[in-house]
Amino acid sequence: MGFTHPLTVSPNPTNGLLRLHRAPSAQIDAVEVLDVNGRVVLRTGRPADDLIDLGSLESGVYVVRAFMQEGMRTARVVRE
């Protein structure tokens, strides 16, 4: 069975805390946040309550990569 559910995030844009929305059966193992140049600016293990804090990042556009057993999913987010 393929993994077809996308990763979505809210609120977007965000001032800090970001919730990752995933399929109920999927478990997020790790998360990376990349800047527009593709550099990893934040890395975390399994996020508690599917929340990550982007409060330490500069304003801008980022890509959130969530690693799950079913594969990697990405979402774009704007940090205000």
Number of C-alpha atoms within 10 A of each C-alpha: 4 6 13 10 12 12 17 18 19 13 15 14 16 18 17 15 14 20 18 20 16 18 13 7 6 14 16 22 14 15 22 18 23 17 16 10 7 10 12 15 13 16 13 12 12 16 17 8 8 15 15 21 14 20 14 11 16 12 14 12 14 23 18 23 19 24 18 17 10 14 12 16 19 17 15 16 20 15 20 15
